[in-house]
Amino acid sequence: MNIGEAAGASGVSAKMIRHYEALELLPEVARSESGYRQYDAAAVHTLRFIRRARELGFGIAEIRTLLQLWRNRERASSEVKRIALEHAADLQRRIDEMQAMKRTLEHLARECHGDGRPDCPILEDLAHAAPDGCGASHAGATRFR
């Protein structure tokens, strides 16, 4: 099948298929006499694997490792589990950071009068951010906590 058909069958755009090929996540695919890429069922299956891994937020390096493990029938599932749990922990850390940002923004918005006056705690916080990114504290609000 050509790249358009592989894109339709895998749910990965043709542009991303070419990108994954450039990153060598896909084995080199055959080409027709006229130079067009020809994808087989195994390539489409690999593309679906990559798409699902991306949906779960795995990065390219992690996907590369997961693909190697997937292709290795003598693998230890403990390695796959370790990668998944590390990724889950990273996702939780990012969720916690975003929730802290949300709480800080909600606090700053509550402190802002939102009227015609020029003073604004939101802008004050942005203007007085510390070099380490911790920001200024307004009435008990602490950035990223």
N, C-alpha and C positions, 0 to 999 in steps of 0.2 A: 504494500500500500504506500501511497505517496505521503508527504508530510501533512497535507490537509486532512487526509483520511486518518492518519495516526493522531492528529490533534483532536479530531472529532471522537475517535474511539477511546482516547485516554483522558480527555478533559484538560489537556495542556495545550496552550496556544502554540502555533508554529514558531513564533518568535522565541518562546521559552524552550521549545524543543531544541532549537539551534543553540540557545544559550547553554542548556544542559550538555549538549554535545561538545561545545567549546570547553566546558569545565571537565569534560571526560567522565561525566556521570553515566553516560550511555556508552556502551561499546560502539566502536565504529560501525556504521551501517553500510550496507551494500549500496551501490549506485547503479542506475540503469546505464545503458550505452550512451544516452544523452546527458548523463551526469546528475540526474535527479536521485535524491535519496529514496531508498526503498526500505520500508519498515516491516518487520515481521511481528508475529504475535508476542514473541519474547520482548521485543523493544517496547511494544505498547504496554505490556505488563509492568516493565520497569518504569515507564513513564507514570503509570497509575501509582506505583509504589512511591515515586518521588513526589507526585502531587499530594498524596495522603500525608507523607512526612512533612511537607511544607504546610499543609492545613493544620498540622499539630504543632507548628512553630519551630521545627528543627531547622538548624542552619545547614549550609552547604557542607561544611566539614563533618557534621554529625551524620548527614545523609550519606556522604561518601563512606563513612565507617559502617553505617547500617546496611548499605548496599553490599559491601564486602562481606559482612556477616551473613546477610540473606543468601548470598551466592555460595557461601561455604557451608556445606551440609555437615561438616564436622565441628561446627562452632559450638561454643558453650552458651547456653541461653543466659547465663549469669552476666555475661558481657553486655548483652542486649538490655537486660533488666537494669544494669548499672547506668547505661546511657539514658534510658527512659526516666529513671528516678532522678538523675542529675538534672535532666531537662525540666522535669516537673518541679524540682526545687528552685531552679532558675525562674521558671514561670511564676512561682509563688512569691519569690523575692520581687519580681517586677510588678506583680499585682499589689503587693504591700506598698511599694513605692508609689504607685499610681493612686492608691487609696489615700495615702498621706498627702499627696499633691492635691487631690480632690478636697480633702478636709481643710487644707490650708486655703485653697481658693474659696471655698464656701465661707470660711471664717472671714477672709478679707472682704468678700462681697457683702456679708452681713454688716461689716464695719463701715462700708462705703454708703454714703447717703444717697447716691444715685440721683442727685438733683442738679441744679444749675451752678452749684459752688465748684470752684476749681480743685479744692483739696480732695484727695482720693487715696485711701490706704493701699489700694491695689498698686497704683503707680509708685507710691512711696516704697512699698516692699520691693518692687522690681528695681527701683533706683538705688536702693541701699543693700543690694545683695552682696554678701561676703564673697571673697575670692574662692572659697571652698564650696560655694553653691548652697550654703546653709541659709542664707538670707537673713533678713532682720526679723525680729520677733515683734508681733503686734498683739498686745493684750493677751499674751499666752499662746498665740498661734506659733507653732514651730514648723518650719518647712520640712517635709519628708518624715513626719512623725505621726 
